[in-house]
Amino acid sequence: MYVARAEWEEHYSDGKGFRRLGDKERRLLSEHVPAPGDGGRALEVGCGTGDLSVFLTSLGYGVDAVDYADSAIARARERHPDADRVRWICGDVERDDPVDLHPGGYDLVVLRLVVPFLTDRTSVLRGLGERLRPGGAVVVITPVAAHTPPERRGIALDEDEIRVLAGPWEQADRFDADQLAVLVLRGACPTGTGATAADRQRPGGR
Ligand SMILES: C[S@@+](CC[C@H](N)C(=O)[O-])C[C@H]1O[C@@H](n2cnc3c(N)ncnc32)[C@H](O)[C@@H]1O
């Protein structure tokens, strides 16, 4: 579903948000993607007002939180003034290549309520997969069409769309969090290094 960047800007400027992060989502994340250790690094794409990114710091991650709506990033900073383990980044993950992402890659990439709005899901997910460190996971949290009223169908994925999304990954586990699908995808990084080819060209890249 296409939503213009300006509409997201306005949504956050008007003080609105989205479905709050639920206990079941928190539990599933703690259980299935705990931080691997002190240096665990996560990326949240489309972070909105930042609650999930801050929750990830409680699991032990340092987090890069990206959203292309300035008003979302401004609200996230204001809402979480003490979140010193989150780096708030304003950027478009589909078009700013590369957004100022961590050159060493990520142990976890999370997209919550975002994937249905991406123009080219497959290529964004592939690009994010290339940024995974060995053993890392991409987690997609999304409404599903079966539980979404027809007039809001565009905010959700149907079973075919979920199958296509999960297809390239070696392991795709699916959980339910109060009618949101939580997909934990592993094993699609073609190089296994956790960094893109471009990163490896850069001084200090791995
Ligand atoms: C439905 S909101 C969900 C926000 C947040 N994840 C949550 O759960 O509350 C979708 C978010 O994705 C962001 N977004 C959509 N496309 C994006 C893109 N290409 N790059 C960065 N952010 C994007 C929007 O600005 C918006 O904040």
The ligand as a Gaussian input file, in Angstrom:
#p B3LYP/6-31G(d) Opt

LIG

0 1
 C        2.620000       2.107000      10.372000
 S        4.024000       2.988000      10.843000
 C        4.730000       1.932000      12.081000
 C        5.670000       2.654000      13.001000
 C        6.299000       1.775000      14.095000
 N        7.081000       0.707000      13.554000
 C        5.249000       1.238000      15.034000
 O        5.150000       0.017000      15.168000
 O        4.535000       2.048000      15.646000
 C        5.128000       2.768000       9.473000
 C        6.402000       3.588000       9.631000
 O        7.317000       3.268000       8.600000
 C        7.956000       4.451000       8.159000
 N        8.427000       4.196000       6.790000
 C        7.687000       3.792000       5.737000
 N        8.463000       3.639000       4.653000
 C        9.744000       3.926000       5.048000
 C       10.988000       3.955000       4.378000
 N       11.082000       3.655000       3.080000
 N       12.096000       4.288000       5.075000
 C       12.005000       4.618000       6.401000
 N       10.836000       4.617000       7.088000
 C        9.721000       4.278000       6.418000
 C        6.872000       5.526000       8.270000
 O        7.382000       6.823000       8.351000
 C        6.169000       5.102000       9.559000
 O        6.768000       5.676000      10.686000

